[in-house]
Amino acid sequence: MKIIASILCLTVLTLSACRGGGGPATRVGRGIDHAFYKTGQGIEKVGRKIEGTAH
């Protein structure tokens, strides 16, 4: 009985830690999306500067 109670407590604690902003995989995915977005913005900015110097 103690083993089942221990497993149940661990499960509840684990699930409550994943509450809110999604699970760990979701948060990592959002971080990667954000990094790619910022990289894209930087590339666009550099592209505009190159076009500006070419004219």
HTML snippet that shows the backbone in 3Dmol.js (N, CA, C, O; Angstrom):
<script src="https://3Dmol.org/build/3Dmol-min.js"></script>
<div id="view" style="width:600px;height:400px;position:relative"></div>
<script>
const pdb = `
ATOM      1  N   MET A   1       0.817  -1.196   0.000  1.00  0.00           N
ATOM      2  CA  MET A   1       0.000   0.000   0.000  1.00  0.00           C
ATOM      3  C   MET A   1       0.862   1.262   0.000  1.00  0.00           C
ATOM      4  O   MET A   1       0.510   2.259  -0.630  1.00  0.00           O
ATOM      5  N   LYS A   2       1.994   1.213   0.710  1.00  0.00           N
ATOM      6  CA  LYS A   2       2.872   2.381   0.761  1.00  0.00           C
ATOM      7  C   LYS A   2       3.482   2.664  -0.603  1.00  0.00           C
ATOM      8  O   LYS A   2       3.705   3.820  -0.961  1.00  0.00           O
ATOM      9  N   ILE A   3       3.749   1.613  -1.357  1.00  0.00           N
ATOM     10  CA  ILE A   3       4.336   1.787  -2.689  1.00  0.00           C
ATOM     11  C   ILE A   3       3.343   2.499  -3.601  1.00  0.00           C
ATOM     12  O   ILE A   3       3.715   3.414  -4.336  1.00  0.00           O
ATOM     13  N   ILE A   4       2.093   2.083  -3.554  1.00  0.00           N
ATOM     14  CA  ILE A   4       1.069   2.711  -4.390  1.00  0.00           C
ATOM     15  C   ILE A   4       0.896   4.178  -3.993  1.00  0.00           C
ATOM     16  O   ILE A   4       0.784   5.044  -4.861  1.00  0.00           O
ATOM     17  N   ALA A   5       0.874   4.462  -2.697  1.00  0.00           N
ATOM     18  CA  ALA A   5       0.729   5.846  -2.231  1.00  0.00           C
ATOM     19  C   ALA A   5       1.926   6.689  -2.665  1.00  0.00           C
ATOM     20  O   ALA A   5       1.762   7.845  -3.054  1.00  0.00           O
ATOM     21  N   SER A   6       3.119   6.120  -2.601  1.00  0.00           N
ATOM     22  CA  SER A   6       4.321   6.847  -3.023  1.00  0.00           C
ATOM     23  C   SER A   6       4.282   7.154  -4.511  1.00  0.00           C
ATOM     24  O   SER A   6       4.603   8.268  -4.925  1.00  0.00           O
ATOM     25  N   ILE A   7       3.892   6.176  -5.314  1.00  0.00           N
ATOM     26  CA  ILE A   7       3.798   6.378  -6.764  1.00  0.00           C
ATOM     27  C   ILE A   7       2.739   7.429  -7.078  1.00  0.00           C
ATOM     28  O   ILE A   7       2.942   8.279  -7.946  1.00  0.00           O
ATOM     29  N   LEU A   8       1.618   7.374  -6.381  1.00  0.00           N
ATOM     30  CA  LEU A   8       0.550   8.349  -6.592  1.00  0.00           C
ATOM     31  C   LEU A   8       1.014   9.763  -6.237  1.00  0.00           C
ATOM     32  O   LEU A   8       0.722  10.710  -6.967  1.00  0.00           O
ATOM     33  N   CYS A   9       1.726   9.910  -5.131  1.00  0.00           N
ATOM     34  CA  CYS A   9       2.247  11.228  -4.736  1.00  0.00           C
ATOM     35  C   CYS A   9       3.233  11.760  -5.767  1.00  0.00           C
ATOM     36  O   CYS A   9       3.180  12.936  -6.127  1.00  0.00           O
ATOM     37  N   LEU A  10       4.128  10.905  -6.244  1.00  0.00           N
ATOM     38  CA  LEU A  10       5.094  11.326  -7.260  1.00  0.00           C
ATOM     39  C   LEU A  10       4.395  11.741  -8.549  1.00  0.00           C
ATOM     40  O   LEU A  10       4.792  12.712  -9.193  1.00  0.00           O
ATOM     41  N   THR A  11       3.364  11.010  -8.916  1.00  0.00           N
ATOM     42  CA  THR A  11       2.615  11.337 -10.128  1.00  0.00           C
ATOM     43  C   THR A  11       1.932  12.695  -9.996  1.00  0.00           C
ATOM     44  O   THR A  11       1.975  13.508 -10.919  1.00  0.00           O
ATOM     45  N   VAL A  12       1.311  12.935  -8.862  1.00  0.00           N
ATOM     46  CA  VAL A  12       0.634  14.216  -8.635  1.00  0.00           C
ATOM     47  C   VAL A  12       1.642  15.361  -8.654  1.00  0.00           C
ATOM     48  O   VAL A  12       1.376  16.406  -9.248  1.00  0.00           O
ATOM     49  N   LEU A  13       2.790  15.178  -8.016  1.00  0.00           N
ATOM     50  CA  LEU A  13       3.812  16.224  -8.009  1.00  0.00           C
ATOM     51  C   LEU A  13       4.350  16.485  -9.408  1.00  0.00           C
ATOM     52  O   LEU A  13       4.581  17.636  -9.779  1.00  0.00           O
ATOM     53  N   THR A  14       4.549  15.439 -10.177  1.00  0.00           N
ATOM     54  CA  THR A  14       5.052  15.588 -11.543  1.00  0.00           C
ATOM     55  C   THR A  14       4.047  16.319 -12.411  1.00  0.00           C
ATOM     56  O   THR A  14       4.415  17.224 -13.160  1.00  0.00           O
ATOM     57  N   LEU A  15       2.790  15.940 -12.321  1.00  0.00           N
ATOM     58  CA  LEU A  15       1.761  16.590 -13.131  1.00  0.00           C
ATOM     59  C   LEU A  15       1.543  18.045 -12.724  1.00  0.00           C
ATOM     60  O   LEU A  15       1.280  18.891 -13.578  1.00  0.00           O
ATOM     61  N   SER A  16       1.647  18.339 -11.451  1.00  0.00           N
ATOM     62  CA  SER A  16       1.467  19.726 -11.018  1.00  0.00           C
ATOM     63  C   SER A  16       2.637  20.592 -11.459  1.00  0.00           C
ATOM     64  O   SER A  16       2.468  21.796 -11.651  1.00  0.00           O
ATOM     65  N   ALA A  17       3.814  20.009 -11.622  1.00  0.00           N
ATOM     66  CA  ALA A  17       4.970  20.769 -12.103  1.00  0.00           C
ATOM     67  C   ALA A  17       4.809  21.131 -13.571  1.00  0.00           C
ATOM     68  O   ALA A  17       5.379  22.123 -14.024  1.00  0.00           O
ATOM     69  N   CYS A  18       4.049  20.354 -14.318  1.00  0.00           N
ATOM     70  CA  CYS A  18       3.854  20.599 -15.750  1.00  0.00           C
ATOM     71  C   CYS A  18       2.684  21.532 -16.028  1.00  0.00           C
ATOM     72  O   CYS A  18       2.408  21.840 -17.188  1.00  0.00           O
ATOM     73  N   ARG A  19       2.009  21.977 -15.015  1.00  0.00           N
ATOM     74  CA  ARG A  19       0.835  22.829 -15.150  1.00  0.00           C
ATOM     75  C   ARG A  19       1.199  24.196 -15.714  1.00  0.00           C
ATOM     76  O   ARG A  19       2.345  24.629 -15.595  1.00  0.00           O
ATOM     77  N   GLY A  20       0.244  24.872 -16.321  1.00  0.00           N
ATOM     78  CA  GLY A  20       0.459  26.245 -16.747  1.00  0.00           C
ATOM     79  C   GLY A  20       0.977  26.341 -18.164  1.00  0.00           C
ATOM     80  O   GLY A  20       0.211  26.191 -19.116  1.00  0.00           O
ATOM     81  N   GLY A  21       2.258  26.587 -18.318  1.00  0.00           N
ATOM     82  CA  GLY A  21       2.855  26.846 -19.617  1.00  0.00           C
ATOM     83  C   GLY A  21       3.088  25.613 -20.450  1.00  0.00           C
ATOM     84  O   GLY A  21       3.842  25.678 -21.421  1.00  0.00           O
ATOM     85  N   GLY A  22       2.487  24.508 -20.124  1.00  0.00           N
ATOM     86  CA  GLY A  22       2.682  23.279 -20.866  1.00  0.00           C
ATOM     87  C   GLY A  22       3.781  22.447 -20.237  1.00  0.00           C
ATOM     88  O   GLY A  22       4.412  22.850 -19.260  1.00  0.00           O
ATOM     89  N   GLY A  23       3.993  21.297 -20.809  1.00  0.00           N
ATOM     90  CA  GLY A  23       5.015  20.409 -20.291  1.00  0.00           C
ATOM     91  C   GLY A  23       6.400  20.844 -20.711  1.00  0.00           C
ATOM     92  O   GLY A  23       6.562  21.830 -21.431  1.00  0.00           O
ATOM     93  N   PRO A  24       7.395  20.108 -20.259  1.00  0.00           N
ATOM     94  CA  PRO A  24       8.770  20.459 -20.609  1.00  0.00           C
ATOM     95  C   PRO A  24       9.017  20.476 -22.115  1.00  0.00           C
ATOM     96  O   PRO A  24       9.715  21.357 -22.617  1.00  0.00           O
ATOM     97  N   ALA A  25       8.461  19.525 -22.828  1.00  0.00           N
ATOM     98  CA  ALA A  25       8.662  19.479 -24.283  1.00  0.00           C
ATOM     99  C   ALA A  25       8.005  20.679 -24.959  1.00  0.00           C
ATOM    100  O   ALA A  25       8.543  21.221 -25.924  1.00  0.00           O
ATOM    101  N   THR A  26       6.855  21.091 -24.461  1.00  0.00           N
ATOM    102  CA  THR A  26       6.167  22.255 -25.018  1.00  0.00           C
ATOM    103  C   THR A  26       6.989  23.514 -24.799  1.00  0.00           C
ATOM    104  O   THR A  26       7.125  24.341 -25.700  1.00  0.00           O
ATOM    105  N   ARG A  27       7.537  23.656 -23.595  1.00  0.00           N
ATOM    106  CA  ARG A  27       8.352  24.839 -23.300  1.00  0.00           C
ATOM    107  C   ARG A  27       9.617  24.862 -24.149  1.00  0.00           C
ATOM    108  O   ARG A  27      10.028  25.924 -24.615  1.00  0.00           O
ATOM    109  N   VAL A  28      10.233  23.715 -24.352  1.00  0.00           N
ATOM    110  CA  VAL A  28      11.424  23.647 -25.204  1.00  0.00           C
ATOM    111  C   VAL A  28      11.055  24.008 -26.638  1.00  0.00           C
ATOM    112  O   VAL A  28      11.786  24.744 -27.301  1.00  0.00           O
ATOM    113  N   GLY A  29       9.931  23.498 -27.117  1.00  0.00           N
ATOM    114  CA  GLY A  29       9.479  23.815 -28.472  1.00  0.00           C
ATOM    115  C   GLY A  29       9.235  25.299 -28.656  1.00  0.00           C
ATOM    116  O   GLY A  29       9.593  25.871 -29.685  1.00  0.00           O
ATOM    117  N   ARG A  30       8.623  25.924 -27.658  1.00  0.00           N
ATOM    118  CA  ARG A  30       8.394  27.372 -27.734  1.00  0.00           C
ATOM    119  C   ARG A  30       9.716  28.130 -27.749  1.00  0.00           C
ATOM    120  O   ARG A  30       9.864  29.122 -28.463  1.00  0.00           O
ATOM    121  N   GLY A  31      10.667  27.660 -26.962  1.00  0.00           N
ATOM    122  CA  GLY A  31      11.982  28.306 -26.937  1.00  0.00           C
ATOM    123  C   GLY A  31      12.676  28.217 -28.281  1.00  0.00           C
ATOM    124  O   GLY A  31      13.294  29.179 -28.736  1.00  0.00           O
ATOM    125  N   ILE A  32      12.572  27.056 -28.917  1.00  0.00           N
ATOM    126  CA  ILE A  32      13.176  26.873 -30.240  1.00  0.00           C
ATOM    127  C   ILE A  32      12.474  27.757 -31.263  1.00  0.00           C
ATOM    128  O   ILE A  32      13.133  28.394 -32.085  1.00  0.00           O
ATOM    129  N   ASP A  33      11.147  27.802 -31.221  1.00  0.00           N
ATOM    130  CA  ASP A  33      10.395  28.675 -32.131  1.00  0.00           C
ATOM    131  C   ASP A  33      10.818  30.132 -31.960  1.00  0.00           C
ATOM    132  O   ASP A  33      11.014  30.851 -32.940  1.00  0.00           O
ATOM    133  N   HIS A  34      10.955  30.554 -30.716  1.00  0.00           N
ATOM    134  CA  HIS A  34      11.354  31.933 -30.436  1.00  0.00           C
ATOM    135  C   HIS A  34      12.759  32.211 -30.972  1.00  0.00           C
ATOM    136  O   HIS A  34      13.011  33.275 -31.538  1.00  0.00           O
ATOM    137  N   ALA A  35      13.671  31.258 -30.795  1.00  0.00           N
ATOM    138  CA  ALA A  35      15.039  31.436 -31.291  1.00  0.00           C
ATOM    139  C   ALA A  35      15.057  31.556 -32.809  1.00  0.00           C
ATOM    140  O   ALA A  35      15.760  32.408 -33.352  1.00  0.00           O
ATOM    141  N   PHE A  36      14.295  30.714 -33.501  1.00  0.00           N
ATOM    142  CA  PHE A  36      14.242  30.795 -34.964  1.00  0.00           C
ATOM    143  C   PHE A  36      13.623  32.117 -35.410  1.00  0.00           C
ATOM    144  O   PHE A  36      14.060  32.700 -36.403  1.00  0.00           O
ATOM    145  N   TYR A  37      12.619  32.591 -34.692  1.00  0.00           N
ATOM    146  CA  TYR A  37      11.975  33.861 -35.029  1.00  0.00           C
ATOM    147  C   TYR A  37      12.977  35.007 -34.908  1.00  0.00           C
ATOM    148  O   TYR A  37      13.076  35.854 -35.795  1.00  0.00           O
ATOM    149  N   LYS A  38      13.720  35.022 -33.796  1.00  0.00           N
ATOM    150  CA  LYS A  38      14.711  36.077 -33.590  1.00  0.00           C
ATOM    151  C   LYS A  38      15.821  35.997 -34.637  1.00  0.00           C
ATOM    152  O   LYS A  38      16.297  37.027 -35.113  1.00  0.00           O
ATOM    153  N   THR A  39      16.235  34.787 -34.997  1.00  0.00           N
ATOM    154  CA  THR A  39      17.255  34.616 -36.032  1.00  0.00           C
ATOM    155  C   THR A  39      16.746  35.149 -37.360  1.00  0.00           C
ATOM    156  O   THR A  39      17.479  35.830 -38.078  1.00  0.00           O
ATOM    157  N   GLY A  40      15.505  34.848 -37.692  1.00  0.00           N
ATOM    158  CA  GLY A  40      14.904  35.354 -38.930  1.00  0.00           C
ATOM    159  C   GLY A  40      14.850  36.871 -38.955  1.00  0.00           C
ATOM    160  O   GLY A  40      15.110  37.489 -39.987  1.00  0.00           O
ATOM    161  N   GLN A  41      14.515  37.470 -37.821  1.00  0.00           N
ATOM    162  CA  GLN A  41      14.492  38.933 -37.743  1.00  0.00           C
ATOM    163  C   GLN A  41      15.882  39.508 -37.978  1.00  0.00           C
ATOM    164  O   GLN A  41      16.030  40.519 -38.664  1.00  0.00           O
ATOM    165  N   GLY A  42      16.892  38.872 -37.416  1.00  0.00           N
ATOM    166  CA  GLY A  42      18.265  39.339 -37.603  1.00  0.00           C
ATOM    167  C   GLY A  42      18.700  39.244 -39.054  1.00  0.00           C
ATOM    168  O   GLY A  42      19.361  40.147 -39.566  1.00  0.00           O
ATOM    169  N   ILE A  43      18.333  38.153 -39.720  1.00  0.00           N
ATOM    170  CA  ILE A  43      18.681  37.975 -41.132  1.00  0.00           C
ATOM    171  C   ILE A  43      17.990  39.036 -41.981  1.00  0.00           C
ATOM    172  O   ILE A  43      18.602  39.595 -42.891  1.00  0.00           O
ATOM    173  N   GLU A  44      16.723  39.316 -41.693  1.00  0.00           N
ATOM    174  CA  GLU A  44      16.004  40.358 -42.432  1.00  0.00           C
ATOM    175  C   GLU A  44      16.663  41.721 -42.240  1.00  0.00           C
ATOM    176  O   GLU A  44      16.796  42.494 -43.189  1.00  0.00           O
ATOM    177  N   LYS A  45      17.070  42.008 -41.015  1.00  0.00           N
ATOM    178  CA  LYS A  45      17.714  43.288 -40.715  1.00  0.00           C
ATOM    179  C   LYS A  45      19.024  43.430 -41.494  1.00  0.00           C
ATOM    180  O   LYS A  45      19.296  44.485 -42.068  1.00  0.00           O
ATOM    181  N   VAL A  46      19.825  42.376 -41.513  1.00  0.00           N
ATOM    182  CA  VAL A  46      21.085  42.399 -42.261  1.00  0.00           C
ATOM    183  C   VAL A  46      20.805  42.543 -43.751  1.00  0.00           C
ATOM    184  O   VAL A  46      21.513  43.273 -44.444  1.00  0.00           O
ATOM    185  N   GLY A  47      19.785  41.858 -44.248  1.00  0.00           N
ATOM    186  CA  GLY A  47      19.416  41.965 -45.660  1.00  0.00           C
ATOM    187  C   GLY A  47      19.038  43.385 -46.044  1.00  0.00           C
ATOM    188  O   GLY A  47      19.412  43.870 -47.112  1.00  0.00           O
ATOM    189  N   ARG A  48      18.290  44.049 -45.165  1.00  0.00           N
ATOM    190  CA  ARG A  48      17.912  45.443 -45.440  1.00  0.00           C
ATOM    191  C   ARG A  48      19.137  46.352 -45.459  1.00  0.00           C
ATOM    192  O   ARG A  48      19.219  47.269 -46.277  1.00  0.00           O
ATOM    193  N   LYS A  49      20.084  46.102 -44.565  1.00  0.00           N
ATOM    194  CA  LYS A  49      21.308  46.910 -44.537  1.00  0.00           C
ATOM    195  C   LYS A  49      22.124  46.695 -45.807  1.00  0.00           C
ATOM    196  O   LYS A  49      22.685  47.645 -46.354  1.00  0.00           O
ATOM    197  N   ILE A  50      22.193  45.458 -46.276  1.00  0.00           N
ATOM    198  CA  ILE A  50      22.932  45.162 -47.507  1.00  0.00           C
ATOM    199  C   ILE A  50      22.266  45.859 -48.688  1.00  0.00           C
ATOM    200  O   ILE A  50      22.943  46.460 -49.523  1.00  0.00           O
ATOM    201  N   GLU A  51      20.940  45.777 -48.757  1.00  0.00           N
ATOM    202  CA  GLU A  51      20.218  46.454 -49.838  1.00  0.00           C
ATOM    203  C   GLU A  51      20.423  47.965 -49.772  1.00  0.00           C
ATOM    204  O   GLU A  51      20.544  48.622 -50.806  1.00  0.00           O
ATOM    205  N   GLY A  52      20.462  48.510 -48.574  1.00  0.00           N
ATOM    206  CA  GLY A  52      20.656  49.947 -48.403  1.00  0.00           C
ATOM    207  C   GLY A  52      22.029  50.405 -48.871  1.00  0.00           C
ATOM    208  O   GLY A  52      22.160  51.483 -49.451  1.00  0.00           O
ATOM    209  N   THR A  53      23.046  49.600 -48.625  1.00  0.00           N
ATOM    210  CA  THR A  53      24.391  49.985 -49.059  1.00  0.00           C
ATOM    211  C   THR A  53      24.580  49.758 -50.546  1.00  0.00           C
ATOM    212  O   THR A  53      25.441  50.394 -51.154  1.00  0.00           O
ATOM    213  N   ALA A  54      23.803  48.871 -51.150  1.00  0.00           N
ATOM    214  CA  ALA A  54      23.928  48.590 -52.583  1.00  0.00           C
ATOM    215  C   ALA A  54      23.334  49.714 -53.418  1.00  0.00           C
ATOM    216  O   ALA A  54      23.715  49.887 -54.576  1.00  0.00           O
ATOM    217  N   HIS A  55      22.412  50.477 -52.853  1.00  0.00           N
ATOM    218  CA  HIS A  55      21.754  51.553 -53.628  1.00  0.00           C
ATOM    219  C   HIS A  55      22.508  52.792 -53.513  1.00  0.00           C
ATOM    220  O   HIS A  55      22.119  53.807 -54.090  1.00  0.00           O
TER     221      HIS A  55
END
`;
const viewer = $3Dmol.createViewer("view");
viewer.addModel(pdb, "pdb");
viewer.setStyle({}, {cartoon: {color: "spectrum"}});
viewer.zoomTo();
viewer.render();
</script>
